[in-house]
Amino acid sequence: MTGRAPKRAGQREGSRPTVASMTPETLAPILEQMGCPPEKSLEMASQLDKRARQLAAQKGRAYEEAMAHLLNLMKQGWAAKERGL
């Protein structure tokens, strides 16, 4: 056993999961690395996934594009908070 998560359909061996294959459970640790409090990361990941799907449907965008946009906004917000802004 290698200790790795099982490979998802369409995912190459050794590659990172794509945004489209992410679940709240796989997104939560990424949010933590960006500055999200660990105790809130799973809840925030679920909300982020839901909002990305809403944006994609409302704006006629790809889910991946909507998720990237939201992640960028969150990253900027946490960076500003760390700087005391």
Buried (B, 14 or more C-beta within 10 A) or exposed (E): EEEEEEEBEEBEEEEEBEBEEBEBEBBBBBBBEBEBEEEEBBEBBBEBBEBBEEBBEEEEBEBBBBBBBBBEEBBEEBEEEEEEE
